[in-house]
C-alpha cells in the first residue's frame, strides 16, 4: 500500500493547538506508522490468506522547509525505512516545485504527484517482484569542531553536492 501523509503532522510540530485535535507527538510518528503496517499485515493476511508481507511504499516529505521547522517527520520516515523491511521510501520531496498557498509552500503541483505515483509503482515492483531496494544518500556520522559540523554520508553515487537552489536556507543561515 502507498502512504502519502505527514504534512499536517509537520505543521503541527507537536503542539495540540496547531494540530486541530488530540495530543499528537511527532516523536511517535515512526512507531505509529510501523504499527499501522503491522496491523495491515495481520488483517490482510487473515482476510486473503496470503503469506507474503504487505509493504508500505511512501515518500519522504519536506514540508519542514516551508514551516522552517526541524524535519522530525521526514527523519522518522527515513529511520523507519532503514530499520524496518516493510517500509520503502520511493521518493524524497525536496527537489520538487511547490504551490505557493498563502505564506507556505506545502503541496507540490499535480504533475509531481502523478510522477510520485509512477515512482511508487516502480519501488513496489522492485521490492515485490525483483526483491531489490533502492539505496538513498543519508548521513551516517558527524563530528562537531567549533562552529563547524562535518558530516559523513553513505551515498550510492558521487559526488555529493548540496543543492542550494531547491533547499531553502533557514533563518540562521544553515541548510
C-alpha positions as CSV (number, residue, x, y, z in Angstrom):
1,X,0.0,0.0,0.0
2,X,1.1,3.6,-0.5
3,X,1.4,6.2,2.2
4,X,1.3,9.9,1.3
5,X,0.8,11.7,4.6
6,X,2.7,13.8,7.1
7,X,2.4,17.5,6.2
8,X,-0.2,18.3,8.8
9,X,1.9,16.4,11.4
10,X,4.9,18.6,10.4
11,X,2.8,21.8,10.5
12,X,1.5,21.0,14.0
13,X,5.1,20.5,15.2
14,X,3.8,18.5,18.2
15,X,1.5,21.3,19.5
16,X,-2.1,20.1,20.0
17,X,-3.3,23.7,19.5
18,X,-1.7,23.6,16.0
19,X,-2.9,20.1,15.2
20,X,-6.6,20.7,15.4
21,X,-7.5,18.0,17.9
22,X,-5.8,15.3,20.1
23,X,-2.4,15.2,21.7
24,X,-0.2,14.4,18.8
25,X,3.6,13.9,19.4
26,X,5.9,13.9,16.4
27,X,8.3,11.6,18.1
28,X,5.7,8.8,17.9
29,X,5.2,9.0,14.1
30,X,7.6,6.2,13.3
31,X,6.1,3.8,15.9
32,X,2.6,4.6,14.9
33,X,3.2,4.1,11.2
34,X,5.0,0.8,11.9
35,X,2.1,-0.3,14.0
36,X,-0.3,0.6,11.1
37,X,1.8,-1.5,8.7
38,X,1.8,-4.4,11.2
39,X,-2.0,-4.1,11.6
40,X,-2.4,-4.1,7.8
41,X,-0.2,-7.2,7.6
42,X,-2.2,-9.1,10.2
43,X,-5.6,-8.1,8.8
44,X,-4.8,-8.6,5.1
45,X,-3.1,-11.9,5.6
46,X,-6.1,-13.2,7.7
47,X,-8.6,-12.0,5.2
48,X,-6.8,-13.0,2.0
49,X,-4.8,-16.0,3.2
50,X,-1.7,-14.6,1.6
51,X,1.7,-15.3,3.1
52,X,3.8,-12.5,1.6
53,X,4.3,-9.4,3.7
54,X,2.3,-6.3,2.9
55,X,4.8,-3.5,2.2
56,X,4.3,0.3,2.7
57,X,5.6,2.5,-0.1
58,X,5.9,6.2,0.8
59,X,7.6,9.4,0.1
60,X,9.8,11.4,2.4
61,X,8.1,14.7,2.9
62,X,9.9,18.0,3.0
63,X,7.2,20.4,4.4
64,X,9.6,21.3,7.2
65,X,11.3,23.7,4.9
66,X,8.1,25.7,4.3
67,X,7.5,25.9,8.0
68,X,11.2,26.4,8.9
69,X,10.9,23.6,11.3
70,X,13.1,20.7,12.3
71,X,12.4,17.7,9.9
72,X,11.1,15.3,12.6
73,X,8.6,13.6,10.4
74,X,11.0,13.2,7.5
75,X,13.6,11.8,9.8
76,X,11.1,9.4,11.4
77,X,10.2,8.1,7.8
78,X,13.9,7.7,7.0
79,X,14.6,5.9,10.2
80,X,11.6,3.5,9.7
81,X,12.8,2.7,6.2
82,X,16.3,2.0,7.4
83,X,15.2,-0.2,10.3
84,X,12.1,-1.9,9.0
85,X,12.0,-4.0,5.8
86,X,8.3,-3.5,5.3
87,X,8.8,0.3,4.7
88,X,10.1,1.7,1.4
89,X,10.8,5.3,0.6
90,X,10.2,5.7,-3.2
91,X,10.8,9.4,-3.5
92,X,12.3,12.3,-1.5
93,X,10.4,15.5,-2.0
94,X,12.9,18.3,-1.6
95,X,13.6,18.6,-5.4
96,X,10.0,19.5,-6.4
97,X,8.4,22.8,-7.1
98,X,5.7,23.7,-4.6
99,X,2.5,25.6,-5.0
100,X,2.5,28.9,-3.0
101,X,-0.5,28.8,-0.7
102,X,-0.7,31.9,1.4
103,X,2.6,32.1,3.3
104,X,3.5,28.4,2.9
105,X,4.6,26.0,0.1
106,X,3.5,22.6,1.3
107,X,1.9,20.8,-1.6
108,X,3.6,20.1,-5.0
109,X,1.9,20.6,-8.3
110,X,-0.4,17.8,-9.6
111,X,2.2,16.7,-12.3
112,X,4.6,16.0,-9.4
113,X,2.1,13.7,-7.6
114,X,1.5,11.9,-10.9
115,X,5.2,11.2,-11.1
116,X,5.3,10.2,-7.5
117,X,2.7,7.6,-8.3
118,X,4.9,6.3,-11.0
119,X,7.8,6.1,-8.6
120,X,5.6,4.3,-6.1
121,X,4.8,1.7,-8.7
122,X,8.5,1.3,-9.7
123,X,9.5,0.9,-6.0
124,X,6.7,-1.6,-5.3
125,X,7.7,-3.6,-8.4
126,X,11.4,-3.6,-7.5
127,X,10.7,-4.7,-3.9
128,X,7.9,-7.2,-4.5
129,X,8.9,-8.7,-7.8
130,X,12.7,-8.2,-8.1
131,X,13.4,-8.2,-4.4
132,X,15.6,-5.0,-4.7
133,X,15.6,-1.9,-2.6
134,X,16.8,1.5,-3.7
135,X,19.6,2.9,-1.6
136,X,19.4,6.6,-0.6
137,X,22.0,9.0,0.4
138,X,21.9,9.7,4.1
139,X,24.2,10.9,7.0
140,X,25.9,8.1,8.9
141,X,28.3,10.0,11.1
142,X,29.1,13.6,12.2
143,X,31.7,15.5,14.1
144,X,31.4,18.9,15.6
145,X,34.6,21.1,15.6
146,X,34.0,24.5,17.0
147,X,31.3,26.1,14.9
148,X,31.6,23.6,12.1
149,X,29.8,20.3,11.6
150,X,31.5,17.7,9.5
151,X,29.0,15.1,8.2
152,X,29.9,11.7,6.6
153,X,27.3,10.3,4.2
154,X,26.5,6.9,2.9
155,X,25.8,7.6,-0.7
156,X,25.4,5.1,-3.6
157,X,26.7,7.8,-6.1
158,X,29.3,10.6,-6.2
159,X,29.9,13.4,-6.0
160,X,27.6,14.6,-3.2
161,X,26.6,18.3,-3.7
162,X,24.3,20.5,-1.6
163,X,21.5,21.8,-3.7
164,X,21.2,25.4,-2.6
165,X,18.7,26.2,-5.3
166,X,16.0,23.8,-4.2
167,X,16.9,23.6,-0.5
168,X,15.8,26.7,1.4
169,X,18.3,28.3,3.7
170,X,17.0,28.6,7.3
171,X,16.8,31.9,9.1
172,X,20.0,31.1,11.0
173,X,21.9,30.7,7.7
174,X,22.1,26.9,7.8
175,X,20.5,24.4,5.5
